[in-house]
Amino acid sequence: MSQAAAYHHGDLRAACLRAARELLEEDGSAGLSLRAVARRAGVSATAPYRHYADRDALVSAVAAEGYRELAASLAGAHPSPSTPDDLAAVAVVYVGFALEHPALFRAMFAEPCDPNSEERVAATAAITEYVRGIVRAAFPGSDAEVLSTTVWALVHGLAFLHLDGKLDTSTPEVVADQVRSAVRALFTLSPALSQTAVADRAGGDAAQR
């Protein structure tokens, strides 16, 4: 089914999102506009406005899709992350997602969005709670909200440093090693967190014996 036909079958919103994703991959955010999306989707210039009030609303919808895909990738990194090493593995996937989908990742985090987009807010909240859940499991004695924000800031910064060419991206293995080392360094440099992790691991080992 063509995108124009999809529109006539009531799938205009999905057609616009597909078109927006294609434009992002080809030209980055500079080529993303409602008019360009309409041309790519094969519909009239005014048709996208049935679902998106302006460009910010369209970007918010694209970003929400990206957040959901990122959340699925993170969840797939480990079935039930609960240790600092699990957290490092999830961080590697986060940075890998950014490198695999650079235009989408920038649209998710560096483009103006509609602050009233419930879809985007819900998708962002899901990732926030996912990270917070790992922190609660890995460091039960810590302030989960504060530490999860710290961890996300570190990993997010690593993602953009790699995207902007400030860190070596020659191979996926090099990227993974850099990310794991940075995450582990955060916990190594914090005696309280290190002690919590050690004590928690020891307790888990004792329970298994």
N, C-alpha and C positions, 0 to 999 in steps of 0.2 A: 504494500500500500504506500503510495507517495505521501509526502508530507501535506500536500494540498488536499489529497483525499482524506487524510487523517483529520484535517481541520473540519471537513464537511461531516465527518462522523463524530464530531464533538471532542476531538483530541487536540484542540488548538494549544492548550497549555503545554502538553507533553511535546508537541512539535516545536514550540518556541524554546523550550528548555534544551531540546536536542540541538536546535540551530545555534543557540547561545553557546553551548559546550563546544560545538564544532568551530565557531568563530574564535573562541578563546584559545583553542589549541592551535589555530592557524595564525592568528594575528595578535594574541594577547588581549588585554582589556581595551586597548586603544581602538580595536575594530568592533567593539561590542556596543551596539545601540539598538533601540527598538526597531528603527527603520531597517537596519542591517539584518536583524533577526527576521523581520517580516519577509525581506527579499529571500533569505536563505530558506525559510519555511514555505515559501511559495504562496503567501497570503497577502491580503491588502495591507497597506502601510498602517492602517488604523486597527487592524485585527488584534495585534498583541495587547492593545490597551483594554481589551475585554477582561484580561487577567492581571495586567501589570500597569499600575498607574504611571510609572516612570521607570527610568533606567535603574534607579536604586532598588525598586521593588523586584525587577528582573534579576539583578545581581544577588539580591537576598535569596531568591528562590534557587538560583544556581549554587550559592554558598551552602544552603541547607542540604542540597543533594550531596555536595562535597563533604559536609560534616557527617552525614549518614554513612557515606562510603568510607570515610576515615575511621569512624567508630567501628564499622564492621571489620576493617583491616586490623585495628588494634585488638579487637576481641579475638580475632583469628590468630594473633601472635602467641597466645597462651590460653588454654581453656579456663584456668582459674589462677591468675597471677597473684602471688602472695609473698614474694621475697624480693629483696633488692635486685637480685639477678633477673627475676621475672620482669621487674620494672625496667631494667636496662634493655631487655629484649623488646619490650613494648616501645621504648624510646627509639630503638633502631628502626622499627616499622614506621613510626611517625615520621622520622626524617626521610625514610625511603619513599613514603607516600608523597612527600613534598617534591622529591626529585623526579618521581615518575609522572607527577601531574603539576608541573610548576605554574602554569597559567591558572589552573583551577585553585591551587593553594593560595596564590596571590589574591585571587578574587575573593576567597574565603576570609582572608585576614587583612588585606591591604587596600581593598576597595570600599568606597562608601556604600552602606547598606541601609535598608529601611529599618529604623530602630523599633518599629511596631510590628515587624514580621514575626508572628507567633511561631511559624514553621522554623525560622532560623533560630529563634530563641530556644525552642524546644530541642533542636538538634545540637546546639552548643551546650546546653545544660546536660545533655546525655553524655557528652565527652567529659565535661567537668566532673560529673558524678562517677564516671568510670575511673578516672585518674584518682579521685578521692577514695574510691573503694580499694584500689591497690595499695594506697598509702596506709589506709586503716589496717589492712591485713599484714603489710610488711613491717609497719612501725606502730603497733597498737598503743604505745604510750605517748605518741606525738600528737600535736595539734594538726589533725588531718586537713583542715581547711587551709591553714597557713602553709604546711609542707607541700600539699598538692599544687598550690599556686606556685611555689618555688620550683618544684619539679617541672611543671608545665612551662614556666618561663625559661628554664634552662634548655629544655628540649626544643621548644619553639625557637629560641634564639639559635640553637645549633642548626635547625632546619633552614633558617634564613641565611645563616653564614655559609652553609653549603650551597644554597641556591644562588647566592650572590658571588660565588667563586672565591670566598675568603678562606675556605678550607678545602683540602684535597678531596676531589670526587673522582679520582682516576678509576677506581673499581668499587663495587658494592662492599667488598671486604674491608677496604680502607675506611670507607664511611662508617661501617658498622663498628670497627675497632675504635674510631675516634669518639663515636657516640657512647659506646659502652664505657670507655675510659673516663669520659667527662661525668657521666652519671655516677659511676663508682667513686670518683674523686669527691663528689658532693657529700657522699655518705662517709667516706674515709676522713674527711676534714671536719666532720661533726662528731665528736666523741659521744655525745648523748645518743645520737641516732645509731652509731656503730654499736654501742653497748646494748641498745634496745634490740637491734637486729640479731646480735649474738645470743642474747638471752632468749629471744623468741625462738631462734633456731635450736638452741639447746633444749628448750622445753618441748619443742616438737619432736626432737630425737628421742627424748626420754619417754614421751607418750607412745612412741612406736615400739619401744623395747618391751 
